[in-house]
Amino acid sequence: MKNISVNELNEQILQKEELILIDIRERYEWETDHLPNCAWIRMQELPYRLNEIPKNKKVIILCRSGRRSEAVCHYLNTEKAYNNVWNLEGGLLQWKEKINPKFDIE
């Protein structure tokens, strides 16, 4: 499984690299705050919405702490043959700590 740090992700966003960001948190978490240009697919819905996740682009999966996104990345890599899926290490908690302290997270 591939991991990306919040610093690396922030740099790629600033460089306007082509990324697909997918937040897998629950609705109340998403509504509290989320990254701009980020898609929202609840973890439980993901197996039914695979057609929305391209296999030919870099996909970053994120959640609150990085644990749920790690499980989703493992599932996509091992069971669904996605090769360019990345887990955001430390999740949005790390994003708040290292990139944007104003980010509001439950």
WOWO-V548805 format. One record per run of one state. SS is the DSSP state (alpha for helix, beta for strand, coil for the rest). FROM is the first residue (numbers start at 1). TO is the last residue. If there is no record, write none. Layout:
# WOWO-V548805
SS/FROM/TO
SS/FROM/TO
This chain:
# WOWO-V548805
coil/1/1
beta/2/4
coil/5/5
alpha/6/14
coil/15/18
beta/19/23
coil/24/26
alpha/27/32
coil/33/37
beta/38/40
coil/41/42
alpha/43/48
coil/49/49
alpha/50/52
coil/53/57
beta/58/62
coil/63/66
alpha/67/79
coil/80/84
beta/85/88
coil/89/90
alpha/91/98
coil/99/106
